[in-house]
Amino acid sequence: MSHEAVPEQSVSEQQDAPKGLLQQMEELMASLTADLSRLDADLQSSADRPPAGGVAH
């Protein structure tokens, strides 16, 4: 019987959740994209400074 109750709960959650989850995912992806862009810019600028920074032993 408890096996039948689980799908009912997940169905009711799915009716309320998708908009909230989709919005959260979009916000997280936008934040991640901004962070990655910043990191890329930092790496690009630091790569320009020392021409052989990571190669020296």
C-alpha positions in Angstrom: 0.0 0.0 0.0 2.8 2.4 0.8 4.1 1.7 -2.7 0.9 3.2 -4.1 1.1 6.3 -2.0 4.6 7.3 -3.2 3.5 8.0 -6.9 0.6 10.1 -5.6 2.9 12.3 -3.7 5.4 12.7 -6.5 2.5 13.5 -8.9 1.3 16.3 -6.6 4.8 17.6 -6.2 5.3 17.5 -10.0 2.2 19.7 -10.4 3.6 22.4 -8.1 7.4 22.0 -8.6 8.3 22.4 -12.3 7.9 26.2 -12.6 9.8 26.7 -9.3 12.5 24.1 -10.3 12.8 25.5 -13.8 13.2 29.0 -12.5 15.8 27.9 -9.9 17.7 26.0 -12.6 17.7 29.0 -14.9 19.0 31.2 -12.1 21.7 28.8 -11.2 22.7 28.4 -14.8 22.9 32.1 -15.3 25.0 32.5 -12.1 27.3 29.6 -13.2 27.7 31.1 -16.7 28.6 34.5 -15.1 31.1 32.8 -12.8 32.7 30.8 -15.6 32.9 33.9 -17.8 34.7 35.7 -14.9 37.0 32.8 -14.4 37.8 32.6 -18.1 38.6 36.3 -18.2 40.9 35.9 -15.1 42.6 32.9 -16.7 43.0 34.7 -20.0 44.6 37.7 -18.3 46.8 35.7 -16.1 48.0 33.6 -19.1 49.0 36.8 -20.9 51.3 37.9 -18.0 53.8 35.0 -17.5 54.4 33.5 -20.9 55.8 30.3 -19.5 54.4 30.4 -16.0 53.3 26.7 -15.7 56.2 25.2 -17.7 59.2 26.2 -15.6 60.4 23.4 -13.4 
